[in-house]
């Protein structure tokens, strides 16, 4: 998050600058800051979900192997 915030703060002058050539640099600032915000939000929401699904998959697989092992012993 700190790296993303530094990059966003670095892109703010591109977004807010005026003067000669600002009309060419401003879209780059918007794209940079917007992309960083969206990617950070997606990362913060999707990473825990992936970990939860992998944990559930591991638990399911462990139960299945235990059930298969106990059925083979009888």
C-alpha positions as CSV (number, residue, x, y, z in Angstrom):
1,X,0.0,0.0,0.0
2,X,2.9,2.4,0.7
3,X,4.4,1.8,-2.7
4,X,1.0,2.4,-4.4
5,X,0.4,5.6,-2.4
6,X,3.9,6.9,-3.3
7,X,3.2,6.2,-7.0
8,X,-0.3,7.9,-6.7
9,X,1.2,10.9,-5.1
10,X,3.9,11.0,-7.8
11,X,1.1,11.0,-10.4
12,X,-0.9,13.8,-8.9
13,X,1.3,16.6,-10.5
14,X,0.6,15.1,-13.9
15,X,-3.2,15.2,-13.2
16,X,-3.3,18.6,-11.6
17,X,-0.6,20.5,-13.6
18,X,-1.4,23.3,-15.9
19,X,0.6,25.2,-18.4
20,X,2.2,24.4,-21.7
21,X,1.7,20.8,-22.7
22,X,-0.6,20.0,-19.8
23,X,-3.3,18.7,-22.1
24,X,-1.0,16.0,-23.2
25,X,0.2,15.0,-19.8
26,X,-3.1,15.1,-17.9
27,X,-4.6,11.9,-19.5
28,X,-1.5,10.0,-18.5
29,X,-1.9,11.2,-14.9
30,X,-5.6,10.1,-14.8
31,X,-4.8,6.7,-16.3
32,X,-1.9,6.2,-13.9
33,X,-3.7,7.2,-10.7
34,X,-6.9,5.5,-11.7
35,X,-5.1,2.3,-12.6
36,X,-3.2,2.2,-9.4
37,X,-6.4,2.8,-7.4
38,X,-8.3,0.0,-9.2
39,X,-5.4,-2.5,-9.0
40,X,-4.9,-1.8,-5.3
41,X,-8.6,-2.3,-4.5
42,X,-8.8,-5.5,-6.5
43,X,-5.7,-6.8,-4.8
44,X,-7.0,-6.0,-1.3
45,X,-10.3,-7.7,-2.0
46,X,-9.2,-10.7,-4.1
47,X,-6.2,-11.9,-2.2
48,X,-8.1,-12.9,1.0
49,X,-10.7,-14.6,-1.2
50,X,-8.1,-16.7,-3.0
51,X,-6.5,-17.7,0.3
52,X,-9.9,-18.7,1.7
53,X,-10.7,-20.9,-1.3
54,X,-7.3,-22.6,-1.2
55,X,-7.8,-23.3,2.5
56,X,-11.2,-24.8,1.8
57,X,-9.8,-26.8,-1.0
58,X,-7.1,-28.2,1.2
59,X,-9.5,-29.0,4.0
60,X,-11.8,-30.8,1.5
61,X,-9.0,-32.7,0.0
62,X,-7.7,-33.8,3.4
63,X,-11.1,-35.0,4.4
64,X,-11.5,-36.9,1.2
65,X,-8.1,-38.6,1.5
66,X,-8.9,-39.5,5.1
67,X,-12.3,-41.0,4.1
68,X,-10.7,-42.9,1.2
69,X,-8.0,-44.2,3.5
70,X,-10.5,-45.4,6.2
71,X,-12.7,-47.0,3.5
72,X,-9.7,-49.0,2.1
73,X,-8.8,-50.3,5.6
74,X,-12.2,-51.9,6.2
